[in-house]
Each structure stands twice: as structure tokens, then as C-alpha cells.
Amino acid sequence: MAGSNGTTEDVSFTYQQIFKLDIDAGPSTKTAVAVLTSLFFCFVNCVMLFALKSKRIFQETPRYILFGHMLMNDSVLLLVTTVMYTVALCFLPIPKSICTLLVFISHCTFRNAPLTLALMSLERYVAICFPLRHCNIATPKRTGIAIGIIWFLSSINFVTDIIFVLVVDPSYLASIIFCTLEKLFLFKWQLDKYQAFDVLYFVSVAVIIIFTYISIMITARSVSSDKDSAKKALKTVLLHLIQLGLCLTSFLYTIIERTLYMMTVNNSSLFINLRYLNYLIVLILPRCLSPLIYGMRDEAVWPLFKYFFCYRSGKVRPTVNVH
């Protein structure tokens, strides 16, 4: 149907059949695992965010401001994604206005994460490659402006689509629908544009990350007189690169899901299980591990996190040493 009249009804119908199959399979255990995993890591993120809020120096340091934004952003994404996944498994129609809000939040937070990590890599690039100018370039005020730009870039594509469909159909938000991204589009070219922006987004962020981290590694090797310090810096860079790679793999979620559907079109049970693993491994796991990896590598944040995570059981409150 999409090929004949340019609408997205065929895509939406396919997704509805997918979710119906999940219901028939009795996914209560899978749902519980997904929900509990998301809630646990949201709690971990909140504890780490509380640790950042406990010291004023964290609130005035650009890289920790960005880290705090990443924690908040990933926590919101995990919660909204879990709500949408649960609603989808229950095949529960909801008002299109609520669906639009949920998709908007998930859309923005999903794309905010790699942009935030790219910005964090740029901040580290300035700190290592231009140390004398770092305090003037990376200020808390400019960091806040950069975060605002991130939200603008991540929302503009979706907002323009919503404005367009409201102009075409003023009663657009009045109906009750099964909530998927495709159901919010009126024409197939909107879905194609959405996917094209994802490709452009992925390539742009990847180029920024590769450029900044290669520059950081070259600088770390050339200016460091202490081999142990250089080795430690390279290990940190490598872990950050893995962290960013985990985040970027989430862009492959939809592609992998549709590929799995085409490969298992005659085996619905296999597709359901593979789709669930795709959801956990590609979409949820990177959002859970990314902040934790960064926090574990930070010598200032990690002791505070352990202190608050253990309900302040330590006899001595850990000190903060920000470099």
C-alpha cells in the first residue's frame, strides 16, 4: 500500500502484527526482565546524579555538567522506552496526543545521548590539545548553551513533521491509536526522511568522535613525559570510545528489527525471541552501561557514587579530586 499511495499503513500494519504475536507468546517474564532492568539502572543513574549534585565543583565543571545531562537524559529514555514497550506488548490503544508526546520524548532523548557524548569528547579534546585555552573555551555558560543546541538539533526533525501533519489534518491528535512511530506519519516520504536524517546523524557524530579521539591519542603520546600516565590516558580514551560505540549501535535497532522480520517471516516464534534480544542488547543495554562505564573510570565520581549507593555506610566521606 505504501508503494501505491505513499502512506505508511502497510508499515504500521506489519508492526501491529508483530506486537500481537508478542501478546500471544505470553511475554510476562520478558516484560518483567526489561522493566526491572530499566528501573534498576535508572536508580543507579539517579544515585550517580545525586553524587554529582553533592559537590559544587561538579556543578561548575563542564565535563561533569555534560555527564549529569547524560545521566538525566538516559534515565528519561529508559523510563519512556519501558512505558512504550509495555504498552506495545499489551497492544493498548492510547490517545494520539499522548503517543505523540511519548514518541517525542523518546526521539529527543535517544538522539541526545550520542550528541552529548560527542560534545564530551570535544570538551576533552580541547582540554588535552589546548590546555591553556580550555578554561576560556569550555565554561559552564557555554556548556549550557551547547546542551540547548543539542535539544534543538534532536527535536527539529520531529517537530517539523508534527507541525506538517497538523496543518494537513487539524484533527490529527484527536484519534485513538496503537502507538508506534510509523502511525504518527501520514506519508511514506516522512518515514524515508526520518531514516535519512538518522544516517546523516550517525555519520556526523561518528566523524566527530573519530577525529577528536584520534587527536587526543596523538597528543597524549607526544606531550606526556610519563609513560604510565600516557598509558592510562590511552586506556581511558579506549573505554570512552567503546562507550560511544555502544551508544551509536542503538541507531541500528530499527534496521536490525526489520532485517530479522524479513529473515524469519515464516517463523514468528523465532522472530519474537530475536526481537526481544535486539531490544535488550541494542537499545536498552548501551543506555544502561554507558553512564556506568564513564562513572567507574572517573576517580572523583566513583568513590562518591559507592558512598551514596551504600546508603552512606562509609565512616569517612570521600574527598573530591577533579583534574
Secondary structure, 3 states (H helix, E strand, C coil): CHHHHCCCHHHHHHHHHHHHHHHHCCCHHHHHHHHHHHHHHHHHHHHHHHHHHCCHHHHHCHHHHHHHHHHHHHHHHHHHHHHHHHHHHCCCCEEHHHHHHHHHHHHHHHHHHHHHHHHHHHHHHHHHHCCCCHHHHCCHHHHHHHHHHHHHHHHHHHHHHHHHHHHHCCCHHHCEECCCCHHHCCCHHHHHHHHHHHHHHHHHHHHHHHHHHHHHHHHHHHHCCCHHHHHHHHHHHHHHHHHHHHHHHHHHHHHHHHHHHHHCCCCHHHHHHHHHHHHHHHHHHHHHHHHHHHHHHCCCHHHHHHHHHCCCCCCCCCCCCCC
